[in-house]
């Protein structure tokens, strides 16, 4: 029984990872269940057994991302411990985009761009996902402020939102232009602004 359970979980994760890659590559609406089944080397019965529908799979993919960010196992490191780490957080996402020859944006943002007024469950998943990311970034800014390294007037939550918005917008522009320099330029401007909020030693 335990072996069957382990195999079932492995199959489920394989489908989720295949779907996540296809969603990142071509978007949710352009990805069919048959494409996911083929990419994951599974069967239609397994797909519907574990997820019930494509919508159920989208939910599972977003929950997978949420857990990966929480556990420090996401595609980039979201636990920022230093200013160097913050710079690495920005540039790691730019390097991820370059790995796909600037043809893809952020995995989270790609799904978020397709959410409509009728997609309440994925919208809630995405709110939670970005909230988890925001909290990790805000924790760094709060720590810097508490230690006197950041202006006391700085709002850690607003700065975290700023970082997320910068990378989402920068990656979208980079994908559109097929130009990594666009993303790097946006990141450099964001980092210059954030550095300006640091207290002088």
ABEGO torsion letter per residue (X at the ends): XAAAAAAAAAAAAAAAAAAAAAAAAAEAAABBAAAAAAAAGBBAAAAAAAAGBAAAAAAAAAAAAAAAAAAGABABBABBABAAAAAAAAAAAAAAAAAAGGABBBAAAAAAAABBAABAAAAAAAAAAAAAAAAAAAAAAAAAAAAGABBAABBAAAAAAAAAAAAAAAAAAAAAAGBAAAAAAAAAAAAAAAAAABBBX
